[in-house]
């Protein structure tokens, strides 16, 4: 999975892509899941499963859970 990071918040980039980042385990698991897609909107990462939004990650605020999904277990 590739994501255009040009509009992504720098805090979110560090949390997502650096090995010791809070969201890095989530990013790794998303790579192996064919049902999951992600897109950057308003500097946040919007994560979808089968076309339905499940999660929004922001750099400085808490993740916004839209729908229950197995990805949430990774964050806790």
Beta strands, then each sheet from edge to edge (+ up, - down):
strand 1: 36-41
strand 2: 44-49
strand 3: 52-57
strand 4: 64-65
sheet 1: 1+ 2- 3+ 4-
end
